[in-house]
Amino acid sequence: MLSKDDLALPPGEFGWAPRFTERLPGAPLIYTPGSHESQLTQPEPLAAALVEAAAS
């Protein structure tokens, strides 16, 4: 999962995403709203994304 507003781990050439997820074949990359601490600021969308990831 990748939070759309995460500035601590931004996407791009030097960021961890999507390069990190590419190393895990078959792992879904699911974007969620919020920042680096979305478990505190966006718990419901994060929970839904976790359920979605577990189901895929």
mmCIF file as Biopython writes it, N, C-alpha, C and O atoms, coordinates in Angstrom:
data_model
#
loop_
_atom_site.group_PDB
_atom_site.id
_atom_site.type_symbol
_atom_site.label_atom_id
_atom_site.label_alt_id
_atom_site.label_comp_id
_atom_site.label_asym_id
_atom_site.label_entity_id
_atom_site.label_seq_id
_atom_site.pdbx_PDB_ins_code
_atom_site.Cartn_x
_atom_site.Cartn_y
_atom_site.Cartn_z
_atom_site.occupancy
_atom_site.B_iso_or_equiv
_atom_site.auth_seq_id
_atom_site.auth_asym_id
_atom_site.pdbx_PDB_model_num
ATOM 1   N N  . MET A ? 1  ? 0.828   -1.165  0.000  1.0 0.0 1  A 1 
ATOM 2   C CA . MET A ? 1  ? 0.000   0.000   0.000  1.0 0.0 1  A 1 
ATOM 3   C C  . MET A ? 1  ? 0.877   1.235   0.000  1.0 0.0 1  A 1 
ATOM 4   O O  . MET A ? 1  ? 1.965   1.254   0.576  1.0 0.0 1  A 1 
ATOM 5   N N  . LEU A ? 2  ? 0.388   2.235   -0.644 1.0 0.0 2  A 1 
ATOM 6   C CA . LEU A ? 2  ? 1.123   3.494   -0.731 1.0 0.0 2  A 1 
ATOM 7   C C  . LEU A ? 2  ? 0.159   4.635   -0.464 1.0 0.0 2  A 1 
ATOM 8   O O  . LEU A ? 2  ? -0.849  4.786   -1.154 1.0 0.0 2  A 1 
ATOM 9   N N  . SER A ? 3  ? 0.472   5.419   0.524  1.0 0.0 3  A 1 
ATOM 10  C CA . SER A ? 3  ? -0.349  6.593   0.817  1.0 0.0 3  A 1 
ATOM 11  C C  . SER A ? 3  ? -0.047  7.688   -0.187 1.0 0.0 3  A 1 
ATOM 12  O O  . SER A ? 3  ? 1.116   7.985   -0.460 1.0 0.0 3  A 1 
ATOM 13  N N  . LYS A ? 4  ? -1.077  8.277   -0.728 1.0 0.0 4  A 1 
ATOM 14  C CA . LYS A ? 4  ? -0.918  9.265   -1.799 1.0 0.0 4  A 1 
ATOM 15  C C  . LYS A ? 4  ? -0.142  10.502  -1.371 1.0 0.0 4  A 1 
ATOM 16  O O  . LYS A ? 4  ? 0.558   11.100  -2.188 1.0 0.0 4  A 1 
ATOM 17  N N  . ASP A ? 5  ? -0.251  10.895  -0.117 1.0 0.0 5  A 1 
ATOM 18  C CA . ASP A ? 5  ? 0.398   12.115  0.355  1.0 0.0 5  A 1 
ATOM 19  C C  . ASP A ? 5  ? 1.614   11.840  1.238  1.0 0.0 5  A 1 
ATOM 20  O O  . ASP A ? 5  ? 2.014   12.698  2.024  1.0 0.0 5  A 1 
ATOM 21  N N  . ASP A ? 6  ? 2.194   10.668  1.118  1.0 0.0 6  A 1 
ATOM 22  C CA . ASP A ? 6  ? 3.329   10.279  1.953  1.0 0.0 6  A 1 
ATOM 23  C C  . ASP A ? 6  ? 4.602   10.962  1.457  1.0 0.0 6  A 1 
ATOM 24  O O  . ASP A ? 6  ? 5.100   10.652  0.375  1.0 0.0 6  A 1 
ATOM 25  N N  . LEU A ? 7  ? 5.117   11.885  2.249  1.0 0.0 7  A 1 
ATOM 26  C CA . LEU A ? 7  ? 6.346   12.583  1.879  1.0 0.0 7  A 1 
ATOM 27  C C  . LEU A ? 7  ? 7.577   11.920  2.485  1.0 0.0 7  A 1 
ATOM 28  O O  . LEU A ? 7  ? 8.699   12.195  2.060  1.0 0.0 7  A 1 
ATOM 29  N N  . ALA A ? 8  ? 7.379   11.049  3.474  1.0 0.0 8  A 1 
ATOM 30  C CA . ALA A ? 8  ? 8.514   10.348  4.081  1.0 0.0 8  A 1 
ATOM 31  C C  . ALA A ? 8  ? 9.044   9.269   3.137  1.0 0.0 8  A 1 
ATOM 32  O O  . ALA A ? 8  ? 10.252  9.039   3.074  1.0 0.0 8  A 1 
ATOM 33  N N  . LEU A ? 9  ? 8.157   8.614   2.413  1.0 0.0 9  A 1 
ATOM 34  C CA . LEU A ? 9  ? 8.533   7.575   1.458  1.0 0.0 9  A 1 
ATOM 35  C C  . LEU A ? 9  ? 7.891   7.888   0.112  1.0 0.0 9  A 1 
ATOM 36  O O  . LEU A ? 9  ? 7.004   7.155   -0.325 1.0 0.0 9  A 1 
ATOM 37  N N  . PRO A ? 10 ? 8.318   8.959   -0.558 1.0 0.0 10 A 1 
ATOM 38  C CA . PRO A ? 10 ? 7.650   9.367   -1.786 1.0 0.0 10 A 1 
ATOM 39  C C  . PRO A ? 10 ? 7.905   8.398   -2.933 1.0 0.0 10 A 1 
ATOM 40  O O  . PRO A ? 10 ? 8.949   7.747   -2.975 1.0 0.0 10 A 1 
ATOM 41  N N  . PRO A ? 11 ? 6.964   8.300   -3.859 1.0 0.0 11 A 1 
ATOM 42  C CA . PRO A ? 11 ? 7.195   7.487   -5.051 1.0 0.0 11 A 1 
ATOM 43  C C  . PRO A ? 11 ? 8.186   8.183   -5.975 1.0 0.0 11 A 1 
ATOM 44  O O  . PRO A ? 11 ? 8.433   9.381   -5.845 1.0 0.0 11 A 1 
ATOM 45  N N  . GLY A ? 12 ? 8.734   7.444   -6.882 1.0 0.0 12 A 1 
ATOM 46  C CA . GLY A ? 12 ? 9.641   8.033   -7.854 1.0 0.0 12 A 1 
ATOM 47  C C  . GLY A ? 12 ? 10.937  7.251   -7.976 1.0 0.0 12 A 1 
ATOM 48  O O  . GLY A ? 12 ? 11.082  6.171   -7.403 1.0 0.0 12 A 1 
ATOM 49  N N  . GLU A ? 13 ? 11.862  7.799   -8.718 1.0 0.0 13 A 1 
ATOM 50  C CA . GLU A ? 13 ? 13.105  7.102   -9.028 1.0 0.0 13 A 1 
ATOM 51  C C  . GLU A ? 13 ? 13.886  6.687   -7.782 1.0 0.0 13 A 1 
ATOM 52  O O  . GLU A ? 13 ? 14.438  5.587   -7.737 1.0 0.0 13 A 1 
ATOM 53  N N  . PHE A ? 14 ? 13.938  7.553   -6.776 1.0 0.0 14 A 1 
ATOM 54  C CA . PHE A ? 14 ? 14.717  7.249   -5.583 1.0 0.0 14 A 1 
ATOM 55  C C  . PHE A ? 14 ? 13.851  6.847   -4.390 1.0 0.0 14 A 1 
ATOM 56  O O  . PHE A ? 14 ? 14.375  6.551   -3.316 1.0 0.0 14 A 1 
ATOM 57  N N  . GLY A ? 15 ? 12.560  6.834   -4.567 1.0 0.0 15 A 1 
ATOM 58  C CA . GLY A ? 15 ? 11.656  6.410   -3.503 1.0 0.0 15 A 1 
ATOM 59  C C  . GLY A ? 15 ? 11.530  4.899   -3.484 1.0 0.0 15 A 1 
ATOM 60  O O  . GLY A ? 15 ? 12.029  4.214   -4.377 1.0 0.0 15 A 1 
ATOM 61  N N  . TRP A ? 16 ? 10.880  4.397   -2.489 1.0 0.0 16 A 1 
ATOM 62  C CA . TRP A ? 16 ? 10.759  2.941   -2.372 1.0 0.0 16 A 1 
ATOM 63  C C  . TRP A ? 16 ? 9.655   2.376   -3.244 1.0 0.0 16 A 1 
ATOM 64  O O  . TRP A ? 16 ? 9.691   1.200   -3.609 1.0 0.0 16 A 1 
ATOM 65  N N  . ALA A ? 17 ? 8.678   3.197   -3.582 1.0 0.0 17 A 1 
ATOM 66  C CA . ALA A ? 17 ? 7.576   2.704   -4.405 1.0 0.0 17 A 1 
ATOM 67  C C  . ALA A ? 17 ? 7.613   3.357   -5.773 1.0 0.0 17 A 1 
ATOM 68  O O  . ALA A ? 17 ? 7.901   4.551   -5.854 1.0 0.0 17 A 1 
ATOM 69  N N  . PRO A ? 18 ? 7.349   2.666   -6.810 1.0 0.0 18 A 1 
ATOM 70  C CA . PRO A ? 18 ? 6.908   1.270   -6.855 1.0 0.0 18 A 1 
ATOM 71  C C  . PRO A ? 18 ? 8.060   0.264   -6.938 1.0 0.0 18 A 1 
ATOM 72  O O  . PRO A ? 18 ? 7.802   -0.928  -7.108 1.0 0.0 18 A 1 
ATOM 73  N N  . ARG A ? 19 ? 9.304   0.693   -6.825 1.0 0.0 19 A 1 
ATOM 74  C CA . ARG A ? 19 ? 10.421  -0.248  -6.979 1.0 0.0 19 A 1 
ATOM 75  C C  . ARG A ? 19 ? 10.361  -1.385  -5.970 1.0 0.0 19 A 1 
ATOM 76  O O  . ARG A ? 19 ? 10.611  -2.535  -6.331 1.0 0.0 19 A 1 
ATOM 77  N N  . PHE A ? 20 ? 10.039  -1.096  -4.723 1.0 0.0 20 A 1 
ATOM 78  C CA . PHE A ? 20 ? 9.994   -2.139  -3.710 1.0 0.0 20 A 1 
ATOM 79  C C  . PHE A ? 20 ? 8.926   -3.170  -4.023 1.0 0.0 20 A 1 
ATOM 80  O O  . PHE A ? 20 ? 9.173   -4.371  -3.913 1.0 0.0 20 A 1 
ATOM 81  N N  . THR A ? 21 ? 7.751   -2.720  -4.411 1.0 0.0 21 A 1 
ATOM 82  C CA . THR A ? 21 ? 6.668   -3.656  -4.700 1.0 0.0 21 A 1 
ATOM 83  C C  . THR A ? 21 ? 6.942   -4.467  -5.961 1.0 0.0 21 A 1 
ATOM 84  O O  . THR A ? 21 ? 6.418   -5.572  -6.105 1.0 0.0 21 A 1 
ATOM 85  N N  . GLU A ? 22 ? 7.746   -3.944  -6.869 1.0 0.0 22 A 1 
ATOM 86  C CA . GLU A ? 22 ? 8.099   -4.706  -8.066 1.0 0.0 22 A 1 
ATOM 87  C C  . GLU A ? 22 ? 8.942   -5.932  -7.716 1.0 0.0 22 A 1 
ATOM 88  O O  . GLU A ? 22 ? 8.999   -6.889  -8.487 1.0 0.0 22 A 1 
ATOM 89  N N  . ARG A ? 23 ? 9.595   -5.900  -6.554 1.0 0.0 23 A 1 
ATOM 90  C CA . ARG A ? 23 ? 10.416  -7.029  -6.120 1.0 0.0 23 A 1 
ATOM 91  C C  . ARG A ? 23 ? 9.564   -8.152  -5.529 1.0 0.0 23 A 1 
ATOM 92  O O  . ARG A ? 23 ? 10.076  -9.235  -5.243 1.0 0.0 23 A 1 
ATOM 93  N N  . LEU A ? 24 ? 8.284   -7.902  -5.348 1.0 0.0 24 A 1 
ATOM 94  C CA . LEU A ? 24 ? 7.373   -8.896  -4.789 1.0 0.0 24 A 1 
ATOM 95  C C  . LEU A ? 24 ? 6.357   -9.291  -5.863 1.0 0.0 24 A 1 
ATOM 96  O O  . LEU A ? 24 ? 5.288   -8.687  -5.951 1.0 0.0 24 A 1 
ATOM 97  N N  . PRO A ? 25 ? 6.677   -10.289 -6.674 1.0 0.0 25 A 1 
ATOM 98  C CA . PRO A ? 25 ? 5.778   -10.670 -7.766 1.0 0.0 25 A 1 
ATOM 99  C C  . PRO A ? 25 ? 4.380   -11.008 -7.256 1.0 0.0 25 A 1 
ATOM 100 O O  . PRO A ? 25 ? 4.215   -11.764 -6.299 1.0 0.0 25 A 1 
ATOM 101 N N  . GLY A ? 26 ? 3.413   -10.449 -7.898 1.0 0.0 26 A 1 
ATOM 102 C CA . GLY A ? 26 ? 2.026   -10.710 -7.548 1.0 0.0 26 A 1 
ATOM 103 C C  . GLY A ? 26 ? 1.471   -9.864  -6.420 1.0 0.0 26 A 1 
ATOM 104 O O  . GLY A ? 26 ? 0.274   -9.915  -6.137 1.0 0.0 26 A 1 
ATOM 105 N N  . ALA A ? 27 ? 2.327   -9.083  -5.769 1.0 0.0 27 A 1 
ATOM 106 C CA . ALA A ? 27 ? 1.843   -8.235  -4.672 1.0 0.0 27 A 1 
ATOM 107 C C  . ALA A ? 27 ? 1.118   -7.024  -5.248 1.0 0.0 27 A 1 
ATOM 108 O O  . ALA A ? 27 ? 1.661   -6.338  -6.115 1.0 0.0 27 A 1 
ATOM 109 N N  . PRO A ? 28 ? -0.089  -6.753  -4.785 1.0 0.0 28 A 1 
ATOM 110 C CA . PRO A ? 28 ? -0.818  -5.604  -5.323 1.0 0.0 28 A 1 
ATOM 111 C C  . PRO A ? 28 ? -0.269  -4.291  -4.759 1.0 0.0 28 A 1 
ATOM 112 O O  . PRO A ? 28 ? 0.149   -4.228  -3.603 1.0 0.0 28 A 1 
ATOM 113 N N  . LEU A ? 29 ? -0.277  -3.268  -5.572 1.0 0.0 29 A 1 
ATOM 114 C CA . LEU A ? 29 ? 0.067   -1.919  -5.109 1.0 0.0 29 A 1 
ATOM 115 C C  . LEU A ? 29 ? -1.244  -1.161  -5.004 1.0 0.0 29 A 1 
ATOM 116 O O  . LEU A ? 29 ? -1.868  -0.828  -6.011 1.0 0.0 29 A 1 
ATOM 117 N N  . ILE A ? 30 ? -1.646  -0.898  -3.788 1.0 0.0 30 A 1 
ATOM 118 C CA . ILE A ? 30 ? -2.925  -0.248  -3.525 1.0 0.0 30 A 1 
ATOM 119 C C  . ILE A ? 30 ? -2.644  1.132   -2.951 1.0 0.0 30 A 1 
ATOM 120 O O  . ILE A ? 30 ? -1.943  1.267   -1.948 1.0 0.0 30 A 1 
ATOM 121 N N  . TYR A ? 31 ? -3.189  2.143   -3.586 1.0 0.0 31 A 1 
ATOM 122 C CA . TYR A ? 31 ? -3.019  3.519   -3.119 1.0 0.0 31 A 1 
ATOM 123 C C  . TYR A ? 31 ? -4.114  3.854   -2.115 1.0 0.0 31 A 1 
ATOM 124 O O  . TYR A ? 31 ? -5.286  3.538   -2.322 1.0 0.0 31 A 1 
ATOM 125 N N  . THR A ? 32 ? -3.713  4.497   -1.031 1.0 0.0 32 A 1 
ATOM 126 C CA . THR A ? 32 ? -4.663  4.891   0.001  1.0 0.0 32 A 1 
ATOM 127 C C  . THR A ? 32 ? -4.537  6.388   0.252  1.0 0.0 32 A 1 
ATOM 128 O O  . THR A ? 32 ? -3.481  6.968   -0.001 1.0 0.0 32 A 1 
ATOM 129 N N  . PRO A ? 33 ? -5.592  7.018   0.744  1.0 0.0 33 A 1 
ATOM 130 C CA . PRO A ? 33 ? -5.484  8.434   1.087  1.0 0.0 33 A 1 
ATOM 131 C C  . PRO A ? 33 ? -4.670  8.600   2.363  1.0 0.0 33 A 1 
ATOM 132 O O  . PRO A ? 33 ? -4.543  7.666   3.155  1.0 0.0 33 A 1 
ATOM 133 N N  . GLY A ? 34 ? -4.134  9.768   2.552  1.0 0.0 34 A 1 
ATOM 134 C CA . GLY A ? 34 ? -3.430  10.055  3.792  1.0 0.0 34 A 1 
ATOM 135 C C  . GLY A ? 34 ? -1.940  10.236  3.600  1.0 0.0 34 A 1 
ATOM 136 O O  . GLY A ? 34 ? -1.435  10.291  2.479  1.0 0.0 34 A 1 
ATOM 137 N N  . SER A ? 35 ? -1.253  10.326  4.722  1.0 0.0 35 A 1 
ATOM 138 C CA . SER A ? 35 ? 0.186   10.566  4.702  1.0 0.0 35 A 1 
ATOM 139 C C  . SER A ? 35 ? 0.906   9.356   5.288  1.0 0.0 35 A 1 
ATOM 140 O O  . SER A ? 35 ? 0.380   8.244   5.276  1.0 0.0 35 A 1 
ATOM 141 N N  . HIS A ? 36 ? 2.102   9.582   5.797  1.0 0.0 36 A 1 
ATOM 142 C CA . HIS A ? 36 ? 2.932   8.499   6.306  1.0 0.0 36 A 1 
ATOM 143 C C  . HIS A ? 36 ? 2.294   7.796   7.500  1.0 0.0 36 A 1 
ATOM 144 O O  . HIS A ? 36 ? 2.554   6.613   7.724  1.0 0.0 36 A 1 
ATOM 145 N N  . GLU A ? 37 ? 1.487   8.480   8.251  1.0 0.0 37 A 1 
ATOM 146 C CA . GLU A ? 37 ? 0.834   7.881   9.412  1.0 0.0 37 A 1 
ATOM 147 C C  . GLU A ? 37 ? -0.664  7.725   9.178  1.0 0.0 37 A 1 
ATOM 148 O O  . GLU A ? 37 ? -1.480  8.134   10.004 1.0 0.0 37 A 1 
ATOM 149 N N  . SER A ? 38 ? -1.010  7.133   8.054  1.0 0.0 38 A 1 
ATOM 150 C CA . SER A ? 38 ? -2.428  7.006   7.706  1.0 0.0 38 A 1 
ATOM 151 C C  . SER A ? 38 ? -3.178  6.094   8.665  1.0 0.0 38 A 1 
ATOM 152 O O  . SER A ? 38 ? -4.406  6.155   8.732  1.0 0.0 38 A 1 
ATOM 153 N N  . GLN A ? 39 ? -2.468  5.249   9.409  1.0 0.0 39 A 1 
ATOM 154 C CA . GLN A ? 39 ? -3.167  4.425   10.394 1.0 0.0 39 A 1 
ATOM 155 C C  . GLN A ? 39 ? -3.789  5.280   11.491 1.0 0.0 39 A 1 
ATOM 156 O O  . GLN A ? 39 ? -4.730  4.852   12.160 1.0 0.0 39 A 1 
ATOM 157 N N  . LEU A ? 40 ? -3.261  6.491   11.674 1.0 0.0 40 A 1 
ATOM 158 C CA . LEU A ? 40 ? -3.813  7.402   12.668 1.0 0.0 40 A 1 
ATOM 159 C C  . LEU A ? 40 ? -4.781  8.412   12.060 1.0 0.0 40 A 1 
ATOM 160 O O  . LEU A ? 40 ? -5.758  8.798   12.701 1.0 0.0 40 A 1 
ATOM 161 N N  . THR A ? 41 ? -4.516  8.842   10.825 1.0 0.0 41 A 1 
ATOM 162 C CA . THR A ? 41 ? -5.316  9.904   10.217 1.0 0.0 41 A 1 
ATOM 163 C C  . THR A ? 41 ? -6.413  9.390   9.294  1.0 0.0 41 A 1 
ATOM 164 O O  . THR A ? 41 ? -7.425  10.067  9.111  1.0 0.0 41 A 1 
ATOM 165 N N  . GLN A ? 42 ? -6.236  8.209   8.709  1.0 0.0 42 A 1 
ATOM 166 C CA . GLN A ? 42 ? -7.199  7.637   7.768  1.0 0.0 42 A 1 
ATOM 167 C C  . GLN A ? 42 ? -7.410  6.146   8.056  1.0 0.0 42 A 1 
ATOM 168 O O  . GLN A ? 42 ? -7.181  5.323   7.170  1.0 0.0 42 A 1 
ATOM 169 N N  . PRO A ? 43 ? -7.838  5.776   9.263  1.0 0.0 43 A 1 
ATOM 170 C CA . PRO A ? 43 ? -7.897  4.351   9.600  1.0 0.0 43 A 1 
ATOM 171 C C  . PRO A ? 43 ? -8.904  3.542   8.782  1.0 0.0 43 A 1 
ATOM 172 O O  . PRO A ? 43 ? -8.635  2.387   8.452  1.0 0.0 43 A 1 
ATOM 173 N N  . GLU A ? 44 ? -10.058 4.127   8.447  1.0 0.0 44 A 1 
ATOM 174 C CA . GLU A ? 44 ? -11.068 3.363   7.710  1.0 0.0 44 A 1 
ATOM 175 C C  . GLU A ? 44 ? -10.610 3.027   6.293  1.0 0.0 44 A 1 
ATOM 176 O O  . GLU A ? 44 ? -10.701 1.867   5.891  1.0 0.0 44 A 1 
ATOM 177 N N  . PRO A ? 45 ? -10.114 4.017   5.508  1.0 0.0 45 A 1 
ATOM 178 C CA . PRO A ? 45 ? -9.632  3.657   4.167  1.0 0.0 45 A 1 
ATOM 179 C C  . PRO A ? 45 ? -8.435  2.696   4.207  1.0 0.0 45 A 1 
ATOM 180 O O  . PRO A ? 45 ? -8.296  1.840   3.334  1.0 0.0 45 A 1 
ATOM 181 N N  . LEU A ? 46 ? -7.583  2.839   5.209  1.0 0.0 46 A 1 
ATOM 182 C CA . LEU A ? 46 ? -6.456  1.932   5.334  1.0 0.0 46 A 1 
ATOM 183 C C  . LEU A ? 46 ? -6.934  0.512   5.623  1.0 0.0 46 A 1 
ATOM 184 O O  . LEU A ? 46 ? -6.415  -0.444  5.047  1.0 0.0 46 A 1 
ATOM 185 N N  . ALA A ? 47 ? -7.913  0.365   6.504  1.0 0.0 47 A 1 
ATOM 186 C CA . ALA A ? 47 ? -8.469  -0.960  6.802  1.0 0.0 47 A 1 
ATOM 187 C C  . ALA A ? 47 ? -9.087  -1.575  5.563  1.0 0.0 47 A 1 
ATOM 188 O O  . ALA A ? 47 ? -8.921  -2.769  5.313  1.0 0.0 47 A 1 
ATOM 189 N N  . ALA A ? 48 ? -9.799  -0.772  4.784  1.0 0.0 48 A 1 
ATOM 190 C CA . ALA A ? 48 ? -10.405 -1.287  3.548  1.0 0.0 48 A 1 
ATOM 191 C C  . ALA A ? 48 ? -9.334  -1.733  2.563  1.0 0.0 48 A 1 
ATOM 192 O O  . ALA A ? 48 ? -9.504  -2.741  1.877  1.0 0.0 48 A 1 
ATOM 193 N N  . ALA A ? 49 ? -8.231  -0.991  2.485  1.0 0.0 49 A 1 
ATOM 194 C CA . ALA A ? 49 ? -7.148  -1.370  1.587  1.0 0.0 49 A 1 
ATOM 195 C C  . ALA A ? 49 ? -6.479  -2.657  2.055  1.0 0.0 49 A 1 
ATOM 196 O O  . ALA A ? 49 ? -6.084  -3.477  1.226  1.0 0.0 49 A 1 
ATOM 197 N N  . LEU A ? 50 ? -6.344  -2.851  3.353  1.0 0.0 50 A 1 
ATOM 198 C CA . LEU A ? 50 ? -5.770  -4.089  3.874  1.0 0.0 50 A 1 
ATOM 199 C C  . LEU A ? 50 ? -6.658  -5.279  3.547  1.0 0.0 50 A 1 
ATOM 200 O O  . LEU A ? 50 ? -6.162  -6.348  3.190  1.0 0.0 50 A 1 
ATOM 201 N N  . VAL A ? 51 ? -7.960  -5.098  3.667  1.0 0.0 51 A 1 
ATOM 202 C CA . VAL A ? 51 ? -8.891  -6.168  3.314  1.0 0.0 51 A 1 
ATOM 203 C C  . VAL A ? 51 ? -8.795  -6.474  1.820  1.0 0.0 51 A 1 
ATOM 204 O O  . VAL A ? 51 ? -8.798  -7.638  1.417  1.0 0.0 51 A 1 
ATOM 205 N N  . GLU A ? 52 ? -8.711  -5.430  1.005  1.0 0.0 52 A 1 
ATOM 206 C CA . GLU A ? 52 ? -8.572  -5.609  -0.442 1.0 0.0 52 A 1 
ATOM 207 C C  . GLU A ? 52 ? -7.282  -6.353  -0.779 1.0 0.0 52 A 1 
ATOM 208 O O  . GLU A ? 52 ? -7.286  -7.249  -1.623 1.0 0.0 52 A 1 
ATOM 209 N N  . ALA A ? 53 ? -6.182  -5.989  -0.127 1.0 0.0 53 A 1 
ATOM 210 C CA . ALA A ? 53 ? -4.900  -6.656  -0.385 1.0 0.0 53 A 1 
ATOM 211 C C  . ALA A ? 53 ? -4.950  -8.125  0.030  1.0 0.0 53 A 1 
ATOM 212 O O  . ALA A ? 53 ? -4.402  -8.986  -0.658 1.0 0.0 53 A 1 
ATOM 213 N N  . ALA A ? 54 ? -5.597  -8.408  1.141  1.0 0.0 54 A 1 
ATOM 214 C CA . ALA A ? 54 ? -5.693  -9.785  1.609  1.0 0.0 54 A 1 
ATOM 215 C C  . ALA A ? 54 ? -6.545  -10.635 0.689  1.0 0.0 54 A 1 
ATOM 216 O O  . ALA A ? 54 ? -6.314  -11.836 0.555  1.0 0.0 54 A 1 
ATOM 217 N N  . ALA A ? 55 ? -7.527  -10.018 0.056  1.0 0.0 55 A 1 
ATOM 218 C CA . ALA A ? 55 ? -8.430  -10.744 -0.829 1.0 0.0 55 A 1 
ATOM 219 C C  . ALA A ? 55 ? -7.826  -11.002 -2.211 1.0 0.0 55 A 1 
ATOM 220 O O  . ALA A ? 55 ? -8.291  -11.877 -2.941 1.0 0.0 55 A 1 
ATOM 221 N N  . SER A ? 56 ? -6.799  -10.244 -2.565 1.0 0.0 56 A 1 
ATOM 222 C CA . SER A ? 56 ? -6.233  -10.417 -3.919 1.0 0.0 56 A 1 
ATOM 223 C C  . SER A ? 56 ? -5.080  -11.381 -3.937 1.0 0.0 56 A 1 
ATOM 224 O O  . SER A ? 56 ? -4.501  -11.631 -4.994 1.0 0.0 56 A 1 
#
